[in-house]
Every structure is written in structure tokens, then in C-alpha cells.
Amino acid sequence: MYVLSAVGSLIYPYPTLMSYTRVLPLLLVLAIAACTSPNDKKAQLSSANVAYYSRVWDVAINEGRTNILDSAYVDDAVLHTKPEIHGKAKAKAYYENFVTGFSDRKFVVKEIFADGDRLVKHWQFTGTHTGTFFGIPATGKHISVDGTTIAKMRDGKIADRKSTRLNSSHTDISRMPSSA
């Protein structure tokens, strides 16, 4: 049965094949997305966080482009250092010390693991102390520091970070023997 509209066109009482071909791909995508398990979603989040977090440190420290930190941290970020640092502007200022304090610096993530929004990394920082570093004048010493960091992400940005240095402390750089 067909109905004639007021403007003279036919109105079909049932959906046509044409309307199904438009809607079917959307329904298929929605069905697949709905079938993604919580574990799959957590694995995807973990993978995205690892990739982003690793890139941030490569750009900020190795390339010296600390401007990436303006968008890498949440506004109320916390760095558990002594003294503790609050806010993304202060977090950026903290890491700028590594860029201005060391030439030939290299930051390597040796291992990194994530579980959703939490990450753990084992890292190594090397460089020659040729500039002021947290108030310590240049010593010309080459250093190598290994450490671990535990970080928490929020909305794809760094929210909280705790690091432990395994073999030295940057506050002792003026007394450190050269590693070169």
C-alpha cells in the first residue's frame, strides 16, 4: 500500500532498502563498540598513555622543547619532590632546569608499564652539567642517573608523579665524580 502526500509524492509505509544501507554501518560500529570489554578499554587506555607519556619526555628533555609541558599536565598537577610542586607551570619550570643545566642530555625510558591511568617507568638521564641546575653552577661533569617514576594520568594528561633516583641525587652534583 502506498500513500500519496499532499505534494504529490509517494510515501512508503515501511523503511526502504536505501534507508537500511545508510543506517546499517552506524549500527555495526555501535554494536562493535558496545562489545569492547572493560579489559580491552583499559588496555587501549594503557597503550595510549604509554605512547603519550614517552613522547612528552622525548620532546621536553631530549629535544629541549619544554613548551610541550604546557599541555602535558593537568592544571592541578602534583610532583612529589622536596619541596612538593603544585601546578603545571611549576612542573614545567622544574623540568626546564634539566634542559638549561645540561648539554648533550639524553633521557631514555628503559622500561614502561601501564595499567589504565597509572604508569611505571625505569629511566636513565645522562648529560654534561654545563649550565645552572637548580641553583648549582656548571661543573662540567658528565652524569648518569637511573631512576623510576610512578605517574597517574587524568583525561590523557599527567596529574601526579613520584620519582626515585636509583644511583644519585641531582642536589649532590657539585660533589659527584665525573662519570666520563
N, C-alpha and C positions, 0 to 999 in steps of 0.2 A: 504494500500500500504506500502510496506517495501522497504528500500534502502539497498543495500549491500555496506559496507565500503571497503576501499582499503585493509584492513587487513582481510577481510572475515567475519566480524561480522555484524549482522543486526542492523540498526539504525531505531528507531521508529520515525515517523514524529510528534507524539503528546506525551506529557508527560504521563508517565505510572503511574499506581496507586501507585507504590513504591515511586516515587518522590513526590507525594502528601502527603504520610504519613510522609515523612521527613520534609516537609515544613509547613504542617498544624499546628503542635504545635507552631512553631515560629510565624506564622501569628496570632494565637489565643492569644498568650501572648502580641504581639504588639497591637492587637485590644483592649484588656482589658486595657493596659497601656494608650492607647490613649483616652479611655473613662473616665479616672480618672479626676474628676472635679478639678478646681483650689482650691476649698474649701477642697476637700479630700487631695490634696497635701499639703495644708497649715496645715491641722490637723495632717498629718503624720509628717511633719517637727516639729510642736509644740511638739508632743509626743516624738519624738527623742531628741529634745533639752532639754526637761524636764528631761528625763531619764539620759542623759549625764551630764547635769549641776548638778543634785542632786548627782550623783556618784562622780563627781570631788570633791565636798566638803566633802563627807563622807570619801573618801580616803585621801585627803590632810589634813583635820583638825582632824577628829576622829581617823584615823589610823596613822596620823603623817607622811604620805608618800607624802611629798610635791613635789617629783620628777614628779608626775602626772601633775603638773602645767607647766612643760616644754612643754608639748604637748597640754595643755588645752587652752592656749591663742594664739591669732594671734601675729605676731611679733610686730605690732604697737599698741598693746592693750593700753587702757587708763582706769585708775582707778581714779575716781573723788573724791579724798581725799584732805586733806590740809597737805602738798602740793600735787598737782596732780602728779600721777605716770604714766610714759610712758614706754612701752616696757614690754615684757613678763618676762624678767629676773628680773626687778624691781618689777613686780607684785608678782612673786614667793618670792622674798626677803621680801616683805611686809607681806605675809601670814606666812612665816616661824617664824615671831615674835609670832604668836599665838601658834605655836607648841612648841617653846623653852620657851615661857613665862608662859605657863600654864600646870600643870599636871591635871590629871582626867578631861581633857577638853571634852566637848560634844557639837557638833553643830547639831542642829535639824532644819530641814526645816518643819515648821508647815503647810504652805500652799504654793503652787507654781502654777502659771498660765502662759501660753504661748500663744502668737499669732504670729505664724510663727517664726521669728528670734528674737522676743522680749519676755523677761521673767520678771515676778514679783514674788518675794518670800517674805514670812514672816518667819523669822528665830529666833532662840534663841541660844545663846552661853553661856555655863557655864564652869567654871573651877576654879582651885586654882592657884593663882599667885605665882608660886614657882621659876620662872626664870626671867631674864631681858626681859622686854616687851617694845619695842620702847624706850629703854634707861632708863626705870623706873626699879630700882632694886626690887627684890622679896619682897612682903609684907606679904605673907601667907594668904591673903584674898581670900575668895571664892566669885566669882562674877556671876551674871546672867544678861545678856544683851539681850534685844529683839530688833529686827530691821527689816527693809525692804530693799530690793535691787531691782533695776531695771537693767537688763542686756540686752545687744544686742549681738547676735551671728553672726558670719560670717564664712561661709564654715564649720559649725559644731564646731567652736571654739569661745571662749569668746573674744569679741572685745572691749566692753565698759561696765563699771559697776559703778553704783552710789548707795551708801548705806546711810541710815538714821538710827541712833540708836534711839530707842523709849524711853529708860529709863535710859541711862547713856552714858558716853564717856570714852573710854579707856585712854585718857590723864588725867583723874581725878582719876585713880585707886589708887594712893597713898593717896587720901583724902576720898575715898569711904569707907563707913562702910561695914563690912563683911556681906554677906547675909546668912552665915551659923549659 
